[in-house]
């Protein structure tokens, strides 16, 4: 094994397949189990965004952050599950209106 720079800490060392030294590799392993997020399509005032969140509630919160609707239009923000576990979710009826 040749010594190349670790892409994590930048030290010249023996690196793993992922380009990280043992120390950084271990850290990465620990950090890996990220919560599985689902994709949501959120609608507001003819605008449409896609957000990734771990629940419909979180998705809507994110949508509110991005759309910044006035209080009187909060109810116009709608989110639909679009992707779960990397698979697209098909809705039978499009509730766009
Ligand atoms: Zn490192």
Backbone and ligand atoms as CSV (ligand in chain L), in Angstrom:
chain,resi,resn,atom,element,x,y,z
A,1,UNK,N,N,0.840,-1.198,0.000
A,1,UNK,CA,C,0.000,0.000,0.000
A,1,UNK,C,C,0.879,1.253,0.000
A,2,UNK,N,N,0.618,2.166,-0.884
A,2,UNK,CA,C,1.380,3.408,-0.894
A,2,UNK,C,C,0.718,4.428,0.015
A,3,UNK,N,N,1.546,5.385,0.466
A,3,UNK,CA,C,1.009,6.394,1.361
A,3,UNK,C,C,0.502,7.584,0.551
A,4,UNK,N,N,-0.724,7.852,0.670
A,4,UNK,CA,C,-1.302,9.038,0.042
A,4,UNK,C,C,-2.066,9.829,1.088
A,5,UNK,N,N,-2.445,11.007,0.715
A,5,UNK,CA,C,-3.120,11.882,1.665
A,5,UNK,C,C,-4.519,11.372,1.990
A,6,UNK,N,N,-4.802,11.321,3.270
A,6,UNK,CA,C,-6.149,10.984,3.716
A,6,UNK,C,C,-7.081,12.130,3.342
A,7,UNK,N,N,-8.181,11.812,2.723
A,7,UNK,CA,C,-9.101,12.869,2.302
A,7,UNK,C,C,-9.887,13.419,3.478
A,8,UNK,N,N,-9.733,12.797,4.652
A,8,UNK,CA,C,-10.423,13.294,5.824
A,8,UNK,C,C,-9.585,14.301,6.585
A,9,UNK,N,N,-8.364,13.872,7.037
A,9,UNK,CA,C,-7.539,14.742,7.868
A,9,UNK,C,C,-6.363,15.311,7.091
A,10,UNK,N,N,-6.118,14.837,5.862
A,10,UNK,CA,C,-5.062,15.403,5.029
A,10,UNK,C,C,-3.672,14.889,5.335
A,11,UNK,N,N,-3.541,13.952,6.258
A,11,UNK,CA,C,-2.226,13.425,6.605
A,11,UNK,C,C,-1.820,12.338,5.615
A,12,UNK,N,N,-0.522,12.358,5.213
A,12,UNK,CA,C,-0.052,11.281,4.345
A,12,UNK,C,C,0.006,9.983,5.132
A,13,UNK,N,N,-0.753,9.030,4.741
A,13,UNK,CA,C,-0.844,7.792,5.503
A,13,UNK,C,C,-1.390,6.692,4.613
A,14,UNK,N,N,-1.496,5.505,5.157
A,14,UNK,CA,C,-2.154,4.436,4.412
A,14,UNK,C,C,-3.650,4.655,4.487
A,15,UNK,N,N,-4.277,4.678,3.356
A,15,UNK,CA,C,-5.707,4.952,3.374
A,15,UNK,C,C,-6.490,3.749,2.891
A,16,UNK,N,N,-7.719,3.712,3.291
A,16,UNK,CA,C,-8.640,2.647,2.889
A,16,UNK,C,C,-9.170,2.904,1.484
A,17,UNK,N,N,-10.027,2.032,1.046
A,17,UNK,CA,C,-10.649,2.186,-0.267
A,17,UNK,C,C,-11.409,3.505,-0.386
A,18,UNK,N,N,-11.904,3.989,0.750
A,18,UNK,CA,C,-12.697,5.207,0.715
A,18,UNK,C,C,-11.830,6.456,0.817
A,19,UNK,N,N,-10.487,6.282,0.769
A,19,UNK,CA,C,-9.608,7.436,0.795
A,19,UNK,C,C,-9.407,8.022,2.172
A,20,UNK,N,N,-9.749,7.266,3.193
A,20,UNK,CA,C,-9.621,7.758,4.560
A,20,UNK,C,C,-8.642,6.893,5.336
A,21,UNK,N,N,-7.897,7.533,6.256
A,21,UNK,CA,C,-7.024,6.775,7.139
A,21,UNK,C,C,-7.891,6.001,8.137
A,22,UNK,N,N,-7.238,5.130,8.901
A,22,UNK,CA,C,-8.003,4.307,9.844
A,22,UNK,C,C,-8.834,5.150,10.793
A,23,UNK,N,N,-8.212,6.222,11.298
A,23,UNK,CA,C,-8.911,7.069,12.270
A,23,UNK,C,C,-10.160,7.677,11.655
A,24,UNK,N,N,-9.971,8.273,10.458
A,24,UNK,CA,C,-11.105,8.928,9.809
A,24,UNK,C,C,-12.122,7.894,9.349
A,25,UNK,N,N,-11.615,6.744,8.930
A,25,UNK,CA,C,-12.506,5.690,8.469
A,25,UNK,C,C,-13.436,5.258,9.599
A,26,UNK,N,N,-12.851,5.066,10.792
A,26,UNK,CA,C,-13.661,4.671,11.945
A,26,UNK,C,C,-14.700,5.731,12.262
A,27,UNK,N,N,-14.260,7.001,12.182
A,27,UNK,CA,C,-15.195,8.088,12.467
A,27,UNK,C,C,-16.356,8.062,11.472
A,28,UNK,N,N,-16.009,7.822,10.211
A,28,UNK,CA,C,-17.030,7.808,9.169
A,28,UNK,C,C,-18.019,6.677,9.409
A,29,UNK,N,N,-17.480,5.520,9.849
A,29,UNK,CA,C,-18.351,4.383,10.114
A,29,UNK,C,C,-19.368,4.724,11.195
A,30,UNK,N,N,-18.877,5.395,12.232
A,30,UNK,CA,C,-19.748,5.752,13.347
A,30,UNK,C,C,-20.820,6.731,12.890
A,31,UNK,N,N,-20.411,7.648,11.998
A,31,UNK,CA,C,-21.330,8.699,11.578
A,31,UNK,C,C,-22.338,8.197,10.544
A,32,UNK,N,N,-22.083,7.008,10.004
A,32,UNK,CA,C,-22.880,6.521,8.877
A,32,UNK,C,C,-24.384,6.366,9.118
A,33,UNK,N,N,-24.798,5.702,10.215
A,33,UNK,CA,C,-26.231,5.433,10.325
A,33,UNK,C,C,-27.060,6.706,10.416
A,34,UNK,N,N,-27.236,7.347,9.293
A,34,UNK,CA,C,-28.077,8.531,9.253
A,34,UNK,C,C,-29.527,8.087,9.153
A,35,UNK,N,N,-30.436,8.834,9.743
A,35,UNK,CA,C,-31.842,8.461,9.635
A,35,UNK,C,C,-32.273,8.459,8.175
A,36,UNK,N,N,-33.053,7.468,7.823
A,36,UNK,CA,C,-33.524,7.370,6.448
A,36,UNK,C,C,-34.554,8.460,6.197
A,37,UNK,N,N,-34.242,9.308,5.241
A,37,UNK,CA,C,-35.172,10.383,4.929
A,37,UNK,C,C,-35.936,10.054,3.660
A,38,UNK,N,N,-37.153,10.517,3.624
A,38,UNK,CA,C,-37.982,10.311,2.455
A,38,UNK,C,C,-38.104,11.612,1.690
A,39,UNK,N,N,-38.357,11.485,0.400
A,39,UNK,CA,C,-38.526,12.671,-0.420
A,39,UNK,C,C,-39.975,13.121,-0.421
A,40,UNK,N,N,-40.169,14.411,-0.271
A,40,UNK,CA,C,-41.515,14.966,-0.289
A,40,UNK,C,C,-41.584,16.073,-1.329
A,41,UNK,N,N,-42.668,16.100,-2.047
A,41,UNK,CA,C,-42.936,17.204,-2.942
A,41,UNK,C,C,-43.857,18.156,-2.201
A,42,UNK,N,N,-43.451,19.412,-2.127
A,42,UNK,CA,C,-44.268,20.388,-1.432
A,42,UNK,C,C,-44.729,21.463,-2.398
A,43,UNK,N,N,-45.990,21.820,-2.266
A,43,UNK,CA,C,-46.601,22.794,-3.163
A,43,UNK,C,C,-47.023,24.030,-2.383
A,44,UNK,N,N,-46.881,25.157,-3.031
A,44,UNK,CA,C,-47.405,26.393,-2.468
A,44,UNK,C,C,-47.476,27.447,-3.573
A,45,UNK,N,N,-48.634,27.990,-3.768
A,45,UNK,CA,C,-48.794,29.106,-4.689
A,45,UNK,C,C,-48.154,28.824,-6.047
A,46,UNK,N,N,-48.483,27.713,-6.643
A,46,UNK,CA,C,-47.979,27.288,-7.957
A,46,UNK,C,C,-46.483,26.995,-7.964
A,47,UNK,N,N,-45.874,27.042,-6.803
A,47,UNK,CA,C,-44.465,26.669,-6.724
A,47,UNK,C,C,-44.363,25.249,-6.203
A,48,UNK,N,N,-43.295,24.617,-6.548
A,48,UNK,CA,C,-43.119,23.230,-6.162
A,48,UNK,C,C,-41.669,22.997,-5.782
A,49,UNK,N,N,-41.447,22.416,-4.631
A,49,UNK,CA,C,-40.089,22.074,-4.232
A,49,UNK,C,C,-40.051,20.639,-3.756
A,50,UNK,N,N,-38.860,20.098,-3.766
A,50,UNK,CA,C,-38.672,18.753,-3.251
A,50,UNK,C,C,-37.806,18.853,-2.007
A,51,UNK,N,N,-38.265,18.287,-0.928
A,51,UNK,CA,C,-37.483,18.315,0.301
A,51,UNK,C,C,-37.294,16.893,0.814
A,52,UNK,N,N,-36.226,16.711,1.547
A,52,UNK,CA,C,-35.985,15.422,2.166
A,52,UNK,C,C,-36.137,15.572,3.663
A,53,UNK,N,N,-36.992,14.776,4.224
A,53,UNK,CA,C,-37.256,14.877,5.652
A,53,UNK,C,C,-37.609,13.501,6.187
A,54,UNK,N,N,-37.557,13.371,7.518
A,54,UNK,CA,C,-37.862,12.065,8.101
A,54,UNK,C,C,-39.317,11.939,8.500
A,55,UNK,N,N,-40.131,12.823,7.978
A,55,UNK,CA,C,-41.559,12.712,8.236
A,55,UNK,C,C,-42.299,13.829,7.538
A,56,UNK,N,N,-43.591,13.642,7.410
A,56,UNK,CA,C,-44.409,14.643,6.718
A,56,UNK,C,C,-44.358,15.979,7.456
A,57,UNK,N,N,-44.351,15.894,8.772
A,57,UNK,CA,C,-44.326,17.110,9.585
A,57,UNK,C,C,-43.034,17.888,9.347
A,58,UNK,N,N,-41.925,17.162,9.354
A,58,UNK,CA,C,-40.621,17.797,9.130
A,58,UNK,C,C,-40.539,18.365,7.719
A,59,UNK,N,N,-41.148,17.645,6.774
A,59,UNK,CA,C,-41.151,18.112,5.388
A,59,UNK,C,C,-41.893,19.432,5.283
A,60,UNK,N,N,-43.011,19.516,5.962
A,60,UNK,CA,C,-43.803,20.735,5.894
A,60,UNK,C,C,-43.066,21.896,6.562
A,61,UNK,N,N,-42.393,21.599,7.652
A,61,UNK,CA,C,-41.603,22.637,8.319
A,61,UNK,C,C,-40.546,23.186,7.379
A,62,UNK,N,N,-39.888,22.275,6.652
A,62,UNK,CA,C,-38.854,22.689,5.711
A,62,UNK,C,C,-39.473,23.506,4.583
A,63,UNK,N,N,-40.635,23.070,4.127
A,63,UNK,CA,C,-41.323,23.797,3.057
A,63,UNK,C,C,-41.687,25.204,3.519
A,64,UNK,N,N,-42.133,25.320,4.756
A,64,UNK,CA,C,-42.491,26.637,5.298
A,64,UNK,C,C,-41.264,27.534,5.367
A,65,UNK,N,N,-40.122,26.922,5.693
A,65,UNK,CA,C,-38.874,27.676,5.749
A,65,UNK,C,C,-38.523,28.229,4.373
A,66,UNK,N,N,-38.770,27.421,3.342
A,66,UNK,CA,C,-38.355,27.831,2.004
A,66,UNK,C,C,-39.383,28.736,1.332
A,67,UNK,N,N,-40.661,28.432,1.515
A,67,UNK,CA,C,-41.700,29.231,0.862
A,67,UNK,C,C,-41.937,30.541,1.600
A,68,UNK,N,N,-41.739,30.522,2.919
A,68,UNK,CA,C,-41.996,31.689,3.758
A,68,UNK,C,C,-43.369,32.322,3.471
A,69,UNK,N,N,-44.425,31.529,3.564
A,69,UNK,CA,C,-45.759,32.088,3.295
A,69,UNK,C,C,-46.221,32.962,4.455
A,70,UNK,N,N,-47.038,33.960,4.166
A,70,UNK,CA,C,-47.637,34.731,5.256
A,70,UNK,C,C,-48.578,33.828,6.055
A,71,UNK,N,N,-48.855,34.205,7.302
A,71,UNK,CA,C,-49.671,33.364,8.177
A,71,UNK,C,C,-51.011,33.007,7.544
A,72,UNK,N,N,-51.564,33.961,6.785
A,72,UNK,CA,C,-52.872,33.732,6.191
A,72,UNK,C,C,-52.842,32.675,5.096
A,73,UNK,N,N,-51.637,32.318,4.631
A,73,UNK,CA,C,-51.541,31.337,3.548
A,73,UNK,C,C,-50.844,30.052,3.965
A,74,UNK,N,N,-50.662,29.895,5.272
A,74,UNK,CA,C,-49.990,28.692,5.776
A,74,UNK,C,C,-50.683,27.421,5.298
A,75,UNK,N,N,-52.008,27.501,5.230
A,75,UNK,CA,C,-52.779,26.307,4.870
A,75,UNK,C,C,-52.593,25.929,3.401
A,76,UNK,N,N,-51.978,26.820,2.633
A,76,UNK,CA,C,-51.790,26.538,1.203
A,76,UNK,C,C,-50.548,25.698,0.932
A,77,UNK,N,N,-49.792,25.435,1.968
A,77,UNK,CA,C,-48.601,24.599,1.796
A,77,UNK,C,C,-48.984,23.141,1.975
A,78,UNK,N,N,-48.759,22.367,0.929
A,78,UNK,CA,C,-49.083,20.949,0.984
A,78,UNK,C,C,-47.863,20.115,0.638
A,79,UNK,N,N,-47.702,19.031,1.347
A,79,UNK,CA,C,-46.582,18.134,1.065
A,79,UNK,C,C,-47.109,16.732,0.782
A,80,UNK,N,N,-46.481,16.108,-0.195
A,80,UNK,CA,C,-46.838,14.736,-0.532
A,80,UNK,C,C,-45.597,13.875,-0.514
A,81,UNK,N,N,-45.731,12.689,0.003
A,81,UNK,CA,C,-44.631,11.741,-0.038
A,81,UNK,C,C,-44.338,11.394,-1.491
A,82,UNK,N,N,-43.083,11.579,-1.895
A,82,UNK,CA,C,-42.730,11.328,-3.285
A,82,UNK,C,C,-41.752,10.172,-3.419
A,83,UNK,N,N,-41.028,9.924,-2.350
A,83,UNK,CA,C,-39.976,8.926,-2.454
A,83,UNK,C,C,-39.722,8.334,-1.087
A,84,UNK,N,N,-39.752,7.028,-1.018
A,84,UNK,CA,C,-39.492,6.377,0.260
A,84,UNK,C,C,-38.471,5.271,0.050
A,85,UNK,N,N,-37.447,5.266,0.889
A,85,UNK,CA,C,-36.354,4.302,0.767
A,85,UNK,C,C,-35.786,4.295,-0.650
A,86,UNK,N,N,-35.718,5.473,-1.253
A,86,UNK,CA,C,-35.139,5.589,-2.578
A,86,UNK,C,C,-36.065,5.184,-3.705
A,87,UNK,N,N,-37.292,4.779,-3.353
A,87,UNK,CA,C,-38.249,4.366,-4.373
A,87,UNK,C,C,-39.327,5.436,-4.540
A,88,UNK,N,N,-39.658,5.781,-5.766
A,88,UNK,CA,C,-40.721,6.758,-5.959
A,88,UNK,C,C,-42.065,6.234,-5.478
A,89,UNK,N,N,-42.820,7.113,-4.868
A,89,UNK,CA,C,-44.159,6.744,-4.397
A,89,UNK,C,C,-45.166,7.308,-5.389
A,90,UNK,N,N,-46.003,6.445,-5.915
A,90,UNK,CA,C,-46.964,6.876,-6.933
A,90,UNK,C,C,-48.292,7.184,-6.267
A,91,UNK,N,N,-48.776,8.365,-6.551
A,91,UNK,CA,C,-50.090,8.751,-6.041
A,91,UNK,C,C,-51.130,8.520,-7.138
A,92,UNK,N,N,-52.240,7.943,-6.736
A,92,UNK,CA,C,-53.250,7.634,-7.739
A,92,UNK,C,C,-53.946,8.886,-8.215
A,93,UNK,N,N,-54.115,9.847,-7.322
A,93,UNK,CA,C,-54.781,11.070,-7.722
A,93,UNK,C,C,-53.844,12.249,-7.494
A,94,UNK,N,N,-53.756,13.095,-8.471
A,94,UNK,CA,C,-52.974,14.304,-8.320
A,94,UNK,C,C,-53.836,15.360,-7.661
A,95,UNK,N,N,-53.434,15.775,-6.480
A,95,UNK,CA,C,-54.269,16.732,-5.766
A,95,UNK,C,C,-53.780,18.167,-6.004
A,96,UNK,N,N,-53.390,18.400,-7.225
A,96,UNK,CA,C,-52.997,19.761,-7.609
A,96,UNK,C,C,-54.239,20.512,-8.031
A,97,UNK,N,N,-54.393,21.712,-7.539
A,97,UNK,CA,C,-55.571,22.395,-7.976
A,97,UNK,C,C,-55.505,23.881,-7.820
L,1,ZN,ZN,ZN,-7.461,10.781,8.266
